[in-house]
């Protein structure tokens, strides 16, 4: 029997998986994109148009039914009902031609058939127009991503290109949405492109920021103005989706504090990181190649943050390290607890419920990526 905390955790994970499966079944990204374009087109159509069209169809059917009933049938409520049924089915292309026998009846039948063909042509044209509009808007980056638990990349520069390639090669296979103000997507295949401004709320919503797992903000160039635009993007993201993890690249180290005040979760100053890695490599040869291999999707092992298996709860760090090594071929580097990473913890350190592990492994295997 499972103890109470472990049972609650198992039930939570099971419910999470079920919600994801049901969400994937009934709300696929394609259906959500179609619904987005449908709502956008519906907002452009005058509501009174459909009312006038419905009234016109009903009036035409009733007039034709009255004329046929007066010209050929016995005047009664039953005959009028049969004529209405004949008129409706004729408009739909299923009416009985033998129902009318007089010249007036034939004329009404021809008019109803012509009216039905016109309605069918209008509906077909509207459907074709919607498909063309859908394809054009999607190709221009004017659609909506429709994803859940995806990564939104805000902005574009050479580092963003490398990041896209890294995400493509990772075992987690995260869905990626690029939000960038350009005529066409610079990211290539496999990345959904949304054309827009990273600080604009509507564009962020089209990128699915409210249901994303993380957002990565890149400066468009190496200027201070680009850092300011990144700060505006972070503020817009935090206002719409404070639960989304935001990672920001900063050009100027002096701007890092401002980005943190905008509630960014992680700030990366690439120039400072590169200089420190170069310094360590000069002192200890080979470190740059080792770090590059660990954080990249190339050959060898890579860095992962994963959920701590239930078998590790309550054990000390040495036992947990041995378990990761024996069962998952993973080397334990740190334990993440309440937002703080305990790197190389002391021997008496005990792993608790809710902790996450930072490991180096060749692949995820049976390990579960850590939740944000």
Phi, psi and omega per residue, in radians:
X1 nan 2.475 3.131
X2 -1.442 2.495 3.051
X3 -1.233 2.912 -3.004
X4 -1.053 -0.867 3.134
X5 -1.064 -0.722 -3.130
X6 -1.178 -0.643 3.119
X7 -1.126 -0.753 3.119
X8 -1.085 -0.695 3.138
X9 -1.151 -0.725 3.120
X10 -1.100 -0.745 3.133
X11 -1.119 -0.682 3.116
X12 -1.110 -0.778 3.128
X13 -1.125 -0.690 3.140
X14 -1.129 -0.767 3.123
X15 -1.118 -0.660 3.119
X16 -1.108 -0.752 3.127
X17 -1.137 -0.701 3.138
X18 -1.137 -0.713 3.115
X19 -1.103 -0.692 3.139
X20 -1.155 -0.711 -3.139
X21 -1.157 -0.770 3.116
X22 -1.130 -0.704 3.107
X23 -1.102 -0.684 3.126
X24 -1.188 -0.556 -3.099
X25 -1.302 -0.727 -3.005
X26 -1.793 -0.116 -3.098
X27 -2.550 1.191 3.135
X28 -1.260 2.748 3.116
X29 -0.977 -0.674 -3.133
X30 -1.115 -0.764 3.127
X31 -1.123 -0.654 3.135
X32 -1.199 -0.604 3.090
X33 -1.191 -0.748 3.111
X34 -1.076 -0.736 3.121
X35 -1.103 -0.654 3.116
X36 -1.082 -0.844 -3.140
X37 -1.172 -0.595 3.087
X38 -1.098 -0.755 3.109
X39 -1.144 -0.661 -3.131
X40 -1.153 -0.738 3.127
X41 -1.223 -0.652 3.135
X42 -1.111 -0.577 3.127
X43 -1.205 -0.365 -3.131
X44 -1.565 -0.178 -3.103
X45 -1.673 2.401 3.110
X46 -1.236 2.115 -3.112
X47 -1.014 -0.585 -3.110
X48 -1.151 -0.354 3.125
X49 -1.066 -0.775 -3.120
X50 -1.202 -0.632 3.086
X51 -1.117 -0.787 3.132
X52 -1.121 -0.669 3.136
X53 -1.144 -0.785 3.132
X54 -1.106 -0.735 3.117
X55 -1.122 -0.701 3.129
X56 -1.123 -0.743 3.121
X57 -1.105 -0.816 -3.125
X58 -1.087 -0.729 -3.134
X59 -1.126 -0.732 -3.120
X60 -1.140 -0.743 3.135
X61 -1.120 -0.726 -3.120
X62 -1.174 -0.744 3.127
X63 -1.087 -0.782 3.127
X64 -1.104 -0.667 3.132
X65 -1.153 -0.726 3.118
X66 -1.109 -0.788 -3.119
X67 -1.083 -0.806 -3.130
X68 -1.144 -0.702 3.138
X69 -1.121 -0.776 3.139
X70 -1.188 -0.603 -3.051
X71 -1.418 -0.524 -2.967
X72 -2.280 -0.463 -2.938
X73 -1.908 2.900 3.029
X74 -1.260 2.340 -3.058
X75 -1.309 1.845 3.105
X76 -2.773 2.870 3.133
X77 -1.129 -0.627 3.135
X78 -1.148 -0.739 3.121
X79 -1.145 -0.703 3.120
X80 -1.122 -0.700 3.097
X81 -1.092 -0.719 3.110
X82 -1.120 -0.664 3.125
X83 -1.169 -0.681 3.089
X84 -1.092 -0.764 3.123
X85 -1.078 -0.734 3.108
X86 -1.106 -0.711 -3.119
X87 -1.145 -0.746 -3.141
X88 -1.129 -0.820 -3.137
X89 -1.148 -0.541 3.091
X90 -1.170 -0.737 3.083
X91 -1.056 -0.637 -3.132
X92 -1.428 -0.054 3.090
X93 1.560 0.210 -3.101
X94 -2.124 0.245 -3.091
X95 -1.267 2.676 3.117
X96 -1.474 2.124 -3.135
X97 -1.180 -0.470 -3.094
X98 -1.349 -0.084 -3.103
X99 -1.168 -0.550 -3.138
X100 -1.941 2.588 -3.088
X101 -2.363 -0.106 -3.097
X102 -1.816 2.836 3.090
X103 -1.001 -0.677 3.105
X104 -1.132 -0.689 3.099
X105 -1.128 -0.736 3.104
X106 -1.067 -0.735 -3.129
X107 -1.093 -0.757 3.104
X108 -1.099 -0.680 3.130
X109 -1.106 -0.765 3.139
X110 -1.124 -0.729 3.124
X111 -1.110 -0.722 3.117
X112 -1.135 -0.722 3.105
X113 -1.091 -0.782 3.127
X114 -1.089 -0.706 3.124
X115 -1.121 -0.723 3.106
X116 -1.112 -0.718 3.100
X117 -1.105 -0.700 3.125
X118 -1.103 -0.738 3.118
X119 -1.114 -0.770 3.121
X120 -1.065 -0.730 3.132
X121 -1.126 -0.685 3.124
X122 -1.127 -0.785 3.138
X123 -1.139 -0.702 3.112
X124 -1.121 -0.754 3.107
X125 -1.092 -0.705 3.119
X126 -1.129 -0.707 3.125
X127 -1.141 -0.778 3.115
X128 -1.108 -0.724 3.096
X129 -1.078 -0.666 3.118
X130 -1.142 -0.759 3.137
X131 -1.094 -0.777 3.132
X132 -1.103 -0.769 3.116
X133 -1.071 -0.730 3.127
X134 -1.052 -0.847 -3.105
X135 -1.159 -0.713 -3.137
X136 -1.139 -0.825 -3.117
X137 -1.148 -0.685 3.103
X138 -1.109 -0.733 3.139
X139 -1.169 -0.464 3.141
X140 -1.598 0.045 -3.132
X141 1.335 0.403 -3.106
X142 -1.783 0.213 3.136
X143 -1.638 -2.876 3.112
X144 -2.161 2.443 -3.001
X145 -1.097 -0.852 -3.141
X146 1.372 0.077 -3.124
X147 -1.477 2.903 2.944
X148 -2.281 2.617 3.110
X149 0.970 0.687 -3.124
X150 -1.848 3.124 3.105
X151 -1.966 2.216 3.102
X152 -1.749 2.105 3.083
X153 -1.721 2.012 -3.092
X154 -1.773 2.030 -3.133
X155 1.608 2.965 -3.068
X156 -2.573 2.352 3.006
X157 -2.771 3.119 -3.107
X158 -1.001 -0.591 3.127
X159 -1.193 -0.634 3.093
X160 -1.084 -0.649 3.106
X161 -1.079 -0.776 3.113
X162 -1.116 -0.661 3.123
X163 -1.086 -0.732 3.124
X164 -1.046 -0.773 3.126
X165 -1.102 -0.680 3.121
X166 -1.136 -0.749 3.132
X167 -1.143 -0.589 3.111
X168 -1.128 -0.585 -3.062
X169 -1.569 -0.125 -3.066
X170 -1.334 2.609 -3.135
X171 -1.105 -0.503 -3.063
X172 -1.185 -0.461 3.094
X173 0.949 0.894 -3.131
X174 -1.236 2.518 3.036
X175 -1.341 2.436 -3.034
X176 -2.155 2.348 3.055
X177 -2.097 2.231 3.102
X178 -1.764 2.134 3.058
X179 -1.878 1.909 -3.037
X180 -2.680 2.499 -3.127
X181 -1.550 1.553 3.130
X182 -2.612 2.796 -3.125
X183 -1.194 -0.569 3.131
X184 -2.511 2.847 -3.069
X185 -1.269 2.253 3.056
X186 -1.540 -0.017 -3.007
X187 -1.571 -0.268 3.137
X188 1.460 -2.845 -3.064
X189 -1.236 2.675 3.042
X190 1.508 -0.025 3.133
X191 -2.158 2.169 3.130
X192 -1.358 2.277 -3.035
X193 -1.829 2.255 3.033
X194 -2.118 2.093 3.131
X195 -1.486 2.167 -3.142
X196 2.965 -3.017 -3.103
X197 -1.795 2.272 -3.085
X198 -1.159 -0.305 3.114
X199 -1.700 0.038 -3.131
X200 -1.643 2.227 -3.049
X201 -1.100 -0.748 -3.110
X202 -1.141 -0.696 3.108
X203 -1.171 -0.663 3.089
X204 -1.132 -0.658 3.104
X205 -1.151 -0.678 3.098
X206 -1.132 -0.515 3.068
X207 -1.365 -0.073 3.108
X208 1.331 0.564 -3.051
X209 -1.088 -0.549 -3.073
X210 -1.209 -0.343 3.138
X211 -2.080 0.273 3.141
X212 -1.442 2.817 3.056
X213 -1.619 -0.511 -3.119
X214 -2.738 2.720 3.049
X215 -2.281 2.325 3.119
X216 -2.035 2.123 -3.054
X217 -1.863 2.186 3.137
X218 -2.018 2.445 2.986
X219 -1.283 2.465 -3.093
X220 -1.271 -0.408 3.100
X221 -2.624 -3.011 -3.030
X222 -1.681 0.456 -3.091
X223 -1.715 2.874 3.055
X224 -1.174 -0.553 3.114
X225 -1.098 -0.592 3.108
X226 -1.151 -0.655 3.062
X227 -1.109 -0.671 3.121
X228 -1.123 -0.697 3.098
X229 -1.149 -0.598 3.088
X230 -1.131 -0.675 3.105
X231 -1.099 -0.742 3.094
X232 -1.084 -0.686 3.119
X233 -1.114 -0.743 3.129
X234 -1.108 -0.742 3.131
X235 -1.084 -0.696 3.125
X236 -1.178 -0.690 3.126
X237 -1.140 -0.786 -3.113
X238 -1.140 -0.537 3.113
X239 -1.247 -0.691 -3.101
X240 -1.438 -0.701 -3.021
X241 -2.506 1.335 -3.116
X242 -1.121 -0.323 -3.133
X243 -1.393 -0.220 -3.120
X244 -1.367 2.329 3.141
X245 -1.332 2.179 -3.111
X246 -1.921 2.242 3.093
X247 -2.104 2.248 -2.994
X248 -2.210 2.326 2.977
X249 -1.606 2.335 -3.092
X250 -2.125 2.416 3.086
X251 -1.351 -0.930 -3.034
X252 -1.693 2.125 3.138
X253 -0.984 -0.501 -3.133
X254 -1.196 -0.292 -3.138
X255 -1.580 -0.125 -3.080
X256 -1.060 -0.704 -3.126
X257 -1.131 -0.646 3.111
X258 -1.151 -0.653 3.115
X259 -1.159 -0.686 3.105
X260 -1.128 -0.654 3.099
X261 -1.152 -0.412 3.063
X262 -1.389 0.110 3.054
X263 1.381 0.427 3.017
X264 -1.189 2.461 -3.112
X265 -1.351 -0.677 3.136
X266 -2.442 2.440 3.138
X267 -2.186 2.276 -3.109
X268 -2.144 2.069 3.045
X269 -1.715 1.776 -2.992
X270 -1.096 -0.634 -3.137
X271 -1.147 -0.716 3.130
X272 -1.180 -0.728 3.128
X273 -1.091 -0.757 -3.133
X274 -1.141 -0.723 -3.122
X275 -1.138 -0.693 -3.141
X276 -1.229 -0.648 3.101
X277 -1.173 -0.674 3.087
X278 -1.122 -0.688 3.127
X279 -1.120 -0.782 3.118
X280 -1.130 -0.621 3.124
X281 -1.196 -0.599 3.088
X282 -1.163 -0.647 3.127
X283 -1.362 -0.655 -3.073
X284 -2.276 1.578 -3.041
X285 -0.962 2.477 3.100
X286 1.672 -0.202 -3.092
X287 -1.161 -0.635 -3.105
X288 -1.110 -0.732 3.119
X289 -1.151 -0.677 3.140
X290 -1.135 -0.849 -3.134
X291 -1.103 -0.716 3.132
X292 -1.066 -0.723 -3.134
X293 -1.196 -0.659 -3.099
X294 -1.183 -0.703 -3.059
X295 -1.622 0.011 -3.113
X296 -1.908 2.926 3.117
X297 -1.649 0.444 -3.139
X298 -1.430 -2.648 -3.136
X299 -1.312 2.676 3.106
X300 1.616 -2.878 -3.059
X301 -1.497 2.773 -3.103
X302 -2.330 2.943 -3.056
X303 -1.640 2.308 3.133
X304 -2.391 2.601 2.920
X305 -1.964 2.099 -2.961
X306 -2.259 2.842 3.026
X307 -1.209 2.446 3.088
X308 -1.309 2.188 3.109
X309 -1.029 2.665 -3.130
X310 -1.022 -0.550 -3.111
X311 -1.155 -0.261 -3.100
X312 -1.612 -0.262 -3.060
X313 -1.120 2.262 3.119
X314 1.514 -0.086 -3.134
X315 -1.616 2.750 3.102
X316 -1.392 2.976 -2.976
X317 -1.131 -0.575 3.132
X318 -1.182 -0.719 3.111
X319 -1.153 -0.709 3.126
X320 -1.136 -0.738 3.129
X321 -1.073 -0.747 3.134
X322 -1.145 -0.682 3.139
X323 -1.131 -0.771 3.093
X324 -1.049 -0.708 -3.089
X325 -1.212 -0.734 -3.067
X326 -1.319 -0.746 -3.010
X327 -1.636 -0.428 -3.037
X328 -2.215 0.026 -3.097
X329 0.901 0.776 -3.118
X330 -2.168 2.478 3.109
X331 -1.784 2.148 -3.091
X332 -1.372 2.239 3.122
X333 -1.875 -0.683 -3.047
X334 -2.776 2.803 3.016
X335 -2.016 2.178 3.130
X336 -1.648 2.148 -3.092
X337 -2.427 2.101 3.094
X338 0.954 0.714 3.085
X339 1.436 0.025 -3.129
X340 -2.070 2.356 -3.128
X341 -1.663 2.063 3.069
X342 -1.572 1.656 -3.099
X343 -1.472 2.281 3.135
X344 0.861 1.033 -3.088
X345 -1.139 2.779 -3.116
X346 -1.179 2.864 -3.069
X347 -1.018 -0.578 -3.107
X348 -1.423 0.042 -3.105
X349 -1.172 2.263 -3.110
X350 -1.938 2.388 -3.135
X351 -1.447 2.277 -3.092
X352 -1.909 2.950 3.052
X353 -1.077 2.344 3.120
X354 1.606 -0.155 3.088
X355 -1.227 2.713 3.027
X356 -2.190 2.699 -3.048
X357 -1.974 2.440 2.997
X358 -1.802 2.063 -3.025
X359 -2.281 2.814 2.975
X360 -1.945 2.129 -3.101
X361 -2.599 2.804 3.116
X362 -1.233 -0.606 3.105
X363 -2.763 2.918 -3.123
X364 -1.133 -0.749 -3.102
X365 1.077 -2.172 -3.114
X366 -1.569 -0.028 3.139
X367 -1.272 2.572 -3.120
X368 -1.815 2.201 3.111
X369 -0.972 2.455 -3.111
X370 -1.189 2.445 3.092
X371 -1.312 2.673 3.131
X372 -1.259 nan nan
